[in-house]
Amino acid sequence: MALEDFLLDLIEDPVDHGPLLYLSDADILYNPRRRVAYEVRDSIPVLLPDEAKAVSDEEHERYEKDPLARPTGTKA
């Protein structure tokens, strides 16, 4: 199940406090600045820095070009 827009508007990276990219097909929230991905489990974002996974160069390119990627933190 996809995350609600309301929740996505509030989410930011717990380390650098910047926006993330939500990739619903991969069930992840991606930080392109730090090149780490956070899992979304059962529609719950797991934004724990210790559980973030490093992303390869190929994954980074694919995530950045995903036309369905939705930025988070768009509302104050």
Number of C-alpha atoms within 10 A of each C-alpha: 11 13 16 9 12 12 11 21 16 13 22 20 21 11 10 10 10 14 22 25 24 25 22 16 11 10 20 19 29 28 25 17 10 12 15 20 25 23 19 20 11 11 13 12 17 16 18 12 13 7 12 17 13 15 17 11 10 8 12 17 12 11 20 14 10 12 9 12 17 17 18 22 20 15 9 5
